[in-house]
Amino acid sequence: MDFGLTGKVAVVTGGASNIGRAIAYEFAREGAVVAILDRDIEQARKTSAEITAARGKATAYQLDVTDVEATGAVVQQVETDLGPIAALVNNVGWNGKAEFFLGLSPERWQKAFQLNLFSTFNVTHPVLARMVERRAGSIVSIASDAGFGEFRMADYGAMKAGVLAFTRTIAKEYGRYGIRANSVAPGLVIPPPEDIGDGSLWKTDIGMGPKEIQNIESGIPLRRRSEAVDIAWSVVFLSSDRARQLTGQVLSVSGGFQMPR
């Protein structure tokens, strides 16, 4: 099946590790020209080199997505180097150890805001402005099942709920310009060690042992956790011409753990 992505530029934030890495690979397999934006430039270069070795096209760019000025400059550099951005994937996110709300510190929830919600605003703004000028483009933002309300995830869940609302607003405001905006909400995805770099946010302890993970799996109708590639397939589809009539939607990729209406 041709997804119509050959030669199109796809930007993936946090594209060096875990879900972002899988998304970058799948875009490249579909013939897209991938820009990997990540604070961990060594891992981003490694992922880019692996994609290139597999005859794909990928370029690594170092970026802290919470830095407003740097983000605008990198977006401009991507278009200068690779061409107009056709697809943006807001993948950067962070969830610390699960805690009850009263156990969270202001520093913790401020970090959650910066990495999960502000980063999505910050990258979308300069990219969307260019897409509107060209009257074409797709934006997929990675939310989470926690965005529907989950135990011991007040900060992370609230920020991901914000991503869902933001996505739907963009879809309503800019659909008239040919822009589509959708969200993918993964369940728990735990990357293998080889899929993350030393500078990845996934080095953070998520506070779940084997028993807790098993308990989560037992509550999934399909009885298995999603893998990064499951999320990547959904993102590539939503970014493609095959999803041309889909906007403002949230796709939960969690084996049925959440079934949003």
SULSULRA-V306175 format. One record per run of one state. SS is the DSSP state (@ for helix, = for strand, . for the rest). FROM is the first residue (numbers start at 0). LEN is the number of residues. If there is no record, write none. Layout:
# SULSULRA-V306175
ss: <SS & SS>
from: <FROM & FROM>
len: <LEN & LEN>
This chain:
# SULSULRA-V306175
ss: <. & = & . & @ & . & = & . & @ & . & = & . & @ & . & = & . & = & . & @ & . & @ & . & = & . & @ & . & = & @ & . & = & . & @ & . & @ & . & @ & . & @ & . & @ & . & = & .>
from: <0 & 8 & 13 & 17 & 29 & 32 & 38 & 40 & 53 & 56 & 62 & 67 & 82 & 84 & 90 & 98 & 99 & 100 & 103 & 105 & 134 & 136 & 142 & 144 & 148 & 152 & 153 & 177 & 178 & 186 & 192 & 195 & 200 & 203 & 209 & 218 & 227 & 239 & 240 & 243 & 249 & 253>
len: <8 & 5 & 4 & 12 & 3 & 6 & 2 & 13 & 3 & 6 & 5 & 15 & 2 & 6 & 8 & 1 & 1 & 3 & 2 & 29 & 2 & 6 & 2 & 4 & 4 & 1 & 24 & 1 & 8 & 6 & 3 & 5 & 3 & 6 & 9 & 9 & 12 & 1 & 3 & 6 & 4 & 8>
